[in-house]
Amino acid sequence: MNVLFLADFYHTELNGGAENNDAVLIDYLRSRQINVCCEETGKVTVEMVNQYGALIISNFVLLAPALKSHITASCSYIIYEHDHKYVRTRDPSKFANFCIPEDQIINREFYENAKKVVVLSSICKEVIEKNLKIDNVYNIGTSLWSKEKLKFIKELSKKTEKTKGMALMNSTNKTKGTVPALRFCQQKGLTPEVIESPNQYEFLTILSQYESLLFLPQVLETYSRLVAEAKMLNCKVMTQKTLIGFMSEPYSNQTGIALIEAIEGKVDEALDYFYEVITS
């Protein structure tokens, strides 16, 4: 079976949560003998799209409006939703109770006509269904990690001693709230250590040494790999829970090995679900 995977960027270009999710999904589908062709949304053409019987569409900000209309009308496609592309602000938390004004909703038909809109958390399913009034949304209830990454996290969780206090992730992405978090710390007399690394494994190793993580996102996080990874590493998390998709999942109260095993099960279920939908 041939599948066209569309995304604005891939993990070889951008080390983001969506891109890491996509990489795990693509590798899995290929391991199940599905021929996945990856193309950037800014480069894809109608001719390319028409060659495939099924499409998986991840982030699509760079997808041309005319091509989006063609896909809506003519293709079988799944939207793998990462960051609220149904609202102009790209953040439903800007509105009270996540109730988005009608004039702020975008891409409605694109979501309505998808075979499935796959989301990462219960809160995201609730928000999309409430505002778009569609019934094709499915919550996989997790971000996606490779088996190798979860094994690495499990080993860190078992072995690493907590030798440091509070960590704060350094990010140039304003939605991750590094500057507001530093301001909050000044007001509260907290002294976190700002941590960063472009290497995911090195970052996890650094984070595992801390007792706690402070994370104050400025948007509704569709899941938050960072918060989940911190809890898998037995870190306490100081955050605004209503803005963390992970926190809307029933297993989110777990930590350490128990949480890792719960997420391993959820990832397996999610990947199987994608395979079933694509091949049905």
N, C-alpha and C positions, 0 to 999 in steps of 0.2 A: 504494500500500500504506500502511496506517495502523499506526503503531507507538506504543506507550505507553512513555515513558522515565520511570523512577522513581528518585529520589534524595532523600536527606535534605535536601541543599542544592544550589544551583547557583552558578556562578561569579559571578553578579551579587550574591550574598549572602555568599560565602565564597571567599577567594583561596587555595584549597588545591590540592594536586596532583590529588586525585580530581576536583575540580570543574573544573579546567583540562583534564584528560583528557576528561571528559564533554562539555565545550563543543566540543572539536575533533571528537569523534565525531558529535555532534548536527548540527553544521554540515555535515559530510561527507555524512551520510545524506540531509539535506535537499537537498544539491547533486545527489544521485542520484535525486531526485524521490520520495523516501519522505517521507510526511507524519508527522513526529515530533511527538507531543504530550507536553510535559513536565509532570510533576506531582510535588509533594513527597510523600514517603512518609507524612508525618504528616497529609496532607489527602485522600489518595486513598480511594475507596470501592469496594465490590464492583461497584456499577453501572458505575463508570468502567472498571474492569478488564475487565468482560465485554463492553465495546464494541470491544475490540481483539483481533486475532488473534495478535499477537506483543508481547512485553514485553521491554525491556532494563532490568535492575535493577542499579543502581549501589549506593552505600551505602544500607543499609536498616535502620539501628538504630531509626528511628522508625516502622517499619512495624508495624501492629498484629498481634499473634499470630494472631487469627482470619482476618485478610486474608492473612497469609502462608500459612496452612493452605489457604485457598481457592485461592490461586495455585498452590501445590504440587500440589493435586489436580486442578485444572481448566484450567490455562493452559499455553501454550507460551512459555517464557521463557529468556532468557540472563542469567546473573549476570556482571557486569563487576566482578571482585573487586579491591578496592583496599587493604583493611586487616584481613584475618584475622577475619572475622565468624563463623568456625566454631569459635572458641575463646573461652572466657569471659574470659580475660585480654586478649584482642585482640592477643596477642603470643606466638607459639610459641617465641620465644627464651628464655622463662622456664623452659623445660624442656630437660633435657639432650638434645643431638642432635635438638632439635625434635620429640621424641617426646611427644605430648600425652596425659596420662592420660585414660582413657575418660570419667571423670566431668566432665572439663573441656571436652569437645567439645559444641558446640551447633549447631543448625540443620542437622543432618546430612541430614534428608530434603529440605530446601529445596535443598541442593547436589546431592544424588543425583538429583533429578527435573528439574533444569535441562537444557535442550537442550544447552547448553554452559556451562561455567564458564571464563571467559576471564581469564587472569592475565598479569602484566606481566614475569615473569622465571622463569628455570629453577628457582631455589631455591624459589619459591612453588609451582610445579607439583609439585615433589618433596615439599614439606611437606604440601600438601593431599592428594595421592594416597596418601602414606604413612599419614596419620592418618585420613582419611575412607574410604579404600579404594574410591575411585570412579574411573571410567575416562572421564569426560566433560570432563576438564580440557584446555584448550588454551592454550599459552604464546605470546603475540604477541611477547614478547621486547623490549618497549619501552614507554615512556610515549608519550603522543601530544602532538605539538606542531603548531601550524599552519605552513603553508608560510611565512607572513609572519614568524613568530617564528624559525624556523630560518634564514631569509635574514638577519634582523637579527643573530642569533648569528654567522653566517658572516662578516658584515662586521666585526663586533667582533673576531673571531678573526684576521682578516687585518690589521687596522689598529692595534689597541691595543697600546701599549708597556707593559711591566710596570714600574711606577714605585713599587710598594708591596710590602710583605712578606707577612705572613700575615693572611688574613681569617677571621672567625668570624661566622656569621649570628646575628643577634639574633632570638630567637623566644620568644613566651610559651607556646608549645606544649611541655610538658615532655618529650614524646617526642623532640623535636629536640635535646635535650641541651645547651642553651646554658650553663646553670649548671655541670653537670659538666665541660664543656669549659673553662670559665674556671678551675675548680678544678685541672684537669689542667695548664693553662698555668702556674699559680702554682707547682705542684710541680716542673715541668720548666724553669722559668725562661724560658718563651716569652712573647712580647709581641704577641699578635694585635690587630688592629683590629676592633672589633665593627661590623658593617655591617647596614643595613636600609633598606628602602624599600617602601611599599605599592604602588608602581608597578613592575610586572615588568620593563619595559624599562629603567627607571632602575636597578633592582637589578642587572640583567645588566651594564649599563655600569659600575657601580661594581665589581662582582666582576671584570670583565675586566682591571682595572688591577693585580690582585694576583698575586704569584708562586705563592701557595698558598692552600688552603682547609683549615681544620680543621673536621671534622664528626664528632661522637660521638653518634649516635642511641642512644636507650635502648630501642628495639624493633627487630624485623626490618623494615627498610624494604622494602616490596614492590618498589620500583624505586629511587627517589631521583632525582628530577628535578634536585635541587641538585647532586649529585655529577656527574651526566651533563653538566649545563650547565657546571660548573667545568672539567671535562676538555675539553669542546668549546671553551672559552675558553683552553685551554692552561695552566690552573692545575694545579699538583701538588696531590694530595689526600691529607691525613692522616686516616685513618678506620679503623674496624674492618670490614675487607672482608667478613667472614662475616655482617654485619648489613645489607649493601647488596645488594638484588636486582640492580641494574645490574651489579655486579661478578661475578655468576654467568653473565653473557652472554659469549660468545666474543669479541665485538668490543670489550669494555670496556677492553682494553689499548691501544686507539688514543686519540689526542688530536687536537685541532684540526680542520682541514678533513677529514681522513680519517675521524674519528669522526662529524662532522656528516653526511657523505655516507652513512656506514653507517646512521646513525639515520634519515636521510631515506628510505632504502630500506625499513627496517623499519617505519616509520610507514605508508608506502604499502601494504605487504603487510598490515599489521594492519587498516587501514581496508577494504581489499578483502575481507579475511576476514570482518569483521563484516557487510558487505553480502551476501556469499554465504550466510552462515549464516541471516541474517534472511529472505532471499528464497527459501530452499530449503524 
